[in-house]
Amino acid sequence: MNDSGAARTGRTKRADARRNEKILLDAAAAVFVRSGVDAPVRDIAAEAGVGMGTIYRHFPTRADLIIAVYRHQVDACAEAGPALLESSDTPYAALTRWIDLFVDFLVTKHGLAAVLQSDQAGFETLHTYFLDRLEPVAARLLEAATGSGEIRPGIGAYELMRGVGNLCIGAGGDARYDARRLVGLLVAGLRRTGN
């Protein structure tokens, strides 16, 4: 094989590895949303359609997997904001759809704190990453919805994200508590009267 063929094979393997990792992270996120971060690795493997060894090759420990899912979901949530603004009928619709994705992310990350209890610096690094990536996206969505006259002005991105996060804290502990419904009421409360 010539040098260009070897380089092309290396790029293909890297692209394949990235695609396989994305499949694993998407599967793990789906299982974590349904069953929490303590879900068996075999459930994640089944969701991804791979063997358990494949997961352990990519993520040697559960903490490695949870951190990777967290970062993957932060990135997906950040990338979704601009895409939703482009594809939604209105900025408010984009904001509402983005908040739904944000709620899914928050439900997944609740077990993270317990997993990283002994690594406060690591947890703080992830929290900073979370704010740095998502706060500007939330701000852009809020600005667009305010600019279109759909929502009242004066709410900051951090404030909204914190409010949604606080409503999601009890999501898994009480069957009578519907965090998504309460978040929906919060987001509906942003609308200007008459919309």
Phi and psi in degrees as a GROMACS rama.xvg file:
@    title "Ramachandran Plot"
@    xaxis  label "Phi"
@    yaxis  label "Psi"
@TYPE xy
-78.1861  173.087  ASN-2
-61.4964  -38.0403  ASP-3
-69.0456  -34.2911  SER-4
-66.9221  -39.7293  GLY-5
-66.2625  -40.7592  ALA-6
-64.5289  -41.1345  ALA-7
-64.6458  -40.445  ARG-8
-64.008  -41.0531  THR-9
-61.4541  -42.9326  GLY-10
-65.2513  -40.9144  ARG-11
-63.3144  -43.49  THR-12
-62.8128  -42.8546  LYS-13
-63.471  -42.0838  ARG-14
-64.106  -42.196  ALA-15
-63.2864  -42.6306  ASP-16
-62.714  -41.5678  ALA-17
-64.6142  -42.1561  ARG-18
-64.783  -42.8238  ARG-19
-64.3732  -40.1013  ASN-20
-63.8632  -40.4704  GLU-21
-61.9636  -42.6735  LYS-22
-60.4083  -44.3345  ILE-23
-63.61  -43.0282  LEU-24
-67.8139  -40.039  LEU-25
-63.2242  -42.0906  ASP-26
-64.8355  -45.0539  ALA-27
-62.9933  -41.8145  ALA-28
-61.2416  -43.9311  ALA-29
-61.8677  -42.3643  ALA-30
-68.519  -40.3112  VAL-31
-63.333  -38.2943  PHE-32
-63.5817  -42.5444  VAL-33
-73.8141  -42.3868  ARG-34
-123.612  -2.42808  SER-35
88.3783  169.466  GLY-36
-73.3878  -8.71169  VAL-37
-91.5106  7.43762  ASP-38
-57.6997  144.866  ALA-39
-61.9441  143.55  PRO-40
-60.6533  -32.2197  VAL-41
-61.2838  -32.4096  ARG-42
-66.9066  -39.1016  ASP-43
-67.7924  -43.3196  ILE-44
-60.403  -43.6555  ALA-45
-63.2289  -42.8895  ALA-46
-61.9325  -37.8218  GLU-47
-84.2182  -15.1805  ALA-48
74.2608  34.5806  GLY-49
-132.071  170.57  VAL-50
-81.4883  161.119  GLY-51
-64.0977  -31.1867  MET-52
-60.4169  -34.7649  GLY-53
-62.8693  -42.0154  THR-54
-64.2113  -45.0972  ILE-55
-68.2727  -27.3277  TYR-56
-66.0211  -40.3126  ARG-57
-79.437  -38.5343  HIS-58
-135.41  92.1859  PHE-59
-60.4209  -28.1631  PRO-60
-126.827  161.592  THR-61
-61.3369  -39.4842  ARG-62
-61.0039  -40.8189  ALA-63
-59.6919  -43.0063  ASP-64
-66.2634  -45.2921  LEU-65
-64.1224  -43.1908  ILE-66
-62.7552  -42.5924  ILE-67
-64.2716  -40.4216  ALA-68
-63.3644  -43.4113  VAL-69
-57.0124  -51.9929  TYR-70
-64.3152  -39.7911  ARG-71
-61.9893  -42.9435  HIS-72
-71.8579  -35.4476  GLN-73
-60.2453  -47.0143  VAL-74
-62.7216  -43.2095  ASP-75
-63.612  -41.1122  ALA-76
-65.795  -40.9584  CYS-77
-64.7603  -42.3777  ALA-78
-71.7025  -26.6621  GLU-79
-70.2259  -32.7789  ALA-80
-54.9369  -58.8229  GLY-81
-61.4647  -37.0272  PRO-82
-64.5019  -40.1743  ALA-83
-67.5711  -36.8702  LEU-84
-61.8001  -36.6316  LEU-85
-71.4742  -37.9621  GLU-86
-98.9837  -14.3184  SER-87
-85.9314  154.877  SER-88
-64.5287  -36.1846  ASP-89
-140.161  159.392  THR-90
-61.1153  -35.0363  PRO-91
-64.4768  -40.064  TYR-92
-62.5016  -40.1256  ALA-93
-63.4838  -44.2703  ALA-94
-60.409  -45.8708  LEU-95
-61.6167  -44.9697  THR-96
-66.0204  -38  ARG-97
-66.3494  -41.2149  TRP-98
-60.5893  -37.9498  ILE-99
-59.4533  -43.6406  ASP-100
-64.206  -40.2149  LEU-101
-62.47  -40.6562  PHE-102
-62.8087  -44.2745  VAL-103
-57.3701  -43.7387  ASP-104
-61.3861  -46.3869  PHE-105
-61.4216  -39.2595  LEU-106
-62.1751  -39.1045  VAL-107
-67.4886  -38.4525  THR-108
-82.4085  -5.04453  LYS-109
-57.797  -34.5961  HIS-110
-78.3947  -8.43817  GLY-111
-61.3197  -44.3727  LEU-112
-57.4535  -42.4958  ALA-113
-65.7089  -38.5751  ALA-114
-67.0632  -36.1006  VAL-115
-100.716  18.882  LEU-116
-48.634  -42.7702  GLN-117
-82.9913  -4.39199  SER-118
-121.52  71.2288  ASP-119
-61.0194  -39.6734  GLN-120
-63.3175  -41.6431  ALA-121
-64.3718  -40.4833  GLY-122
-65.131  -43.8108  PHE-123
-63.2246  -37.8981  GLU-124
-61.4162  -44.5995  THR-125
-65.7978  -38.8812  LEU-126
-65.0712  -39.6637  HIS-127
-63.4255  -42.5096  THR-128
-59.4048  -45.2471  TYR-129
-55.6642  -52.0902  PHE-130
-66.2744  -43.7245  LEU-131
-61.5364  -35.5108  ASP-132
-84.8648  -39.7275  ARG-133
-96.3391  -30.4005  LEU-134
-60.9625  -43.7447  GLU-135
-63.4125  -32.9223  PRO-136
-67.9515  -46.5896  VAL-137
-61.3538  -39.7098  ALA-138
-62.5606  -42.8435  ALA-139
-63.7355  -42.4106  ARG-140
-64.2163  -43.7289  LEU-141
-63.4131  -42.8471  LEU-142
-61.5509  -42.0964  GLU-143
-64.5885  -44.2294  ALA-144
-69.6331  -33.9604  ALA-145
-69.0165  -44.3927  THR-146
-61.9264  -30.854  GLY-147
-83.0836  -5.32599  SER-148
81.0658  9.37967  GLY-149
-80.248  -31.0705  GLU-150
-124.831  157.453  ILE-151
-72.8763  147.198  ARG-152
-76.4745  166.767  PRO-153
106.734  -1.74336  GLY-154
-103.032  131.356  ILE-155
-88.3138  158.983  GLY-156
-61.7907  -46.3884  ALA-157
-60.9376  -43.2469  TYR-158
-59.3464  -46.0643  GLU-159
-65.0026  -46.3728  LEU-160
-61.6288  -40.1977  MET-161
-66.2001  -41.8446  ARG-162
-62.2311  -45.2016  GLY-163
-62.6982  -44.0156  VAL-164
-59.7442  -42.8326  GLY-165
-65.0779  -35.4748  ASN-166
-69.7729  -25.1905  LEU-167
-86.0638  -12.0278  CYS-168
-56.6929  -41.4838  ILE-169
-87.6342  10.9152  GLY-170
-57.0298  -39.0831  ALA-171
-97.1685  -9.89878  GLY-172
-94.9356  -11.2674  GLY-173
-144.981  114.844  ASP-174
-62.7773  -22.635  ALA-175
-84.3576  -5.87296  ARG-176
-101.075  119.786  TYR-177
-111.814  91.0028  ASP-178
-60.3418  -40.0525  ALA-179
-62.5452  -39.1446  ARG-180
-64.8534  -42.5005  ARG-181
-67.6068  -37.8004  LEU-182
-63.6294  -39.8357  VAL-183
-59.3823  -40.389  GLY-184
-65.8831  -39.6245  LEU-185
-60.903  -48.8238  LEU-186
-66.5459  -38.6389  VAL-187
-62.2874  -33.4701  ALA-188
-68.1003  -14.3706  GLY-189
-75.6418  -21.7018  LEU-190
-65.5959  146.815  ARG-191
-70.0654  145.264  ARG-192
-59.8714  133.56  THR-193
98.514  -8.27384  GLY-194
